[in-house]
Amino acid sequence: MTYSELVKARYSCRKFSAKPVEDEKLRAILDAGISAPTAKNVQPVKIWVIKSPSALEKIKSCAPFAWMKDAPVVIAVGGTEEGAFVRPSDNRNFQDVDAVIVATHIMLAVTAEGLGSTWVGYFDAPKVKELFPAMKDYDLVALFPVGYPADDAMPADRHYIRKNFDDIVSVL
């Protein structure tokens, strides 16, 4: 699959089958996240794989979506300001940008591995940090429920709505 085909094939999967995710596929997804570029390559990020039944029960209590309950794996991504690149001209810390780049690599790798996911940004971050103390020092940017799409899983209607090229792109 070409990159163009990959980005067009990816959609927000909100319905998963009961089939477990193979360790090799999960490793390929995580390797994609680890390989993501970060500012000055300082990598101020962390990836957590949540797959034990007790951990899944906890993380799924932090997002209000019924479809989260079906996913056999949830991946969390966060960044920390400590040690992250800071742009000298305005002191902007790039930890959030770095974490989002890592998360995007993960999201695309999920599709490349024949799995489904969706980027969940609507979750109770303070509760996640309370339930998972290892995450307490990180700015959590995304949760990804990961699994095989159910046979009847499909993109939402709004997935296909795109602004016109000229509404987004300006050539200067």
C-alpha angles and dihedrals in degrees: 000000000000121000090252090052090047096054091046093048094052116096137158102275111203100171125063136189122231092249111121122238113250117239091235092057092046090050091051090052092049092046088055089054093047090049094055117118119250131187108284085350092270092136101210090181141106132200121202123196112207113195113128112104093243094047091046091052090053097047093045089055088064098062123057098221125114091208091062088069093067098054115105092204135030122195120201124198128196142163135212128215091217108103094357121136113271117201106234097214095064107002092245111166112221100203092109092049090049092049091049091051090052090047092050091052089051092048093052093043089056089060092043088056092054094254133119135233144147132219107251113198096154103085138114100265096181089053091048090053091048093051093041108037091184087071097051096101095048134087100232111218103173150005118206119198103205131196146107111302114250114250090256097042113127140162118275114255091251090058090083096049110103131169117243117274092247091052090061106026125063121180111208 
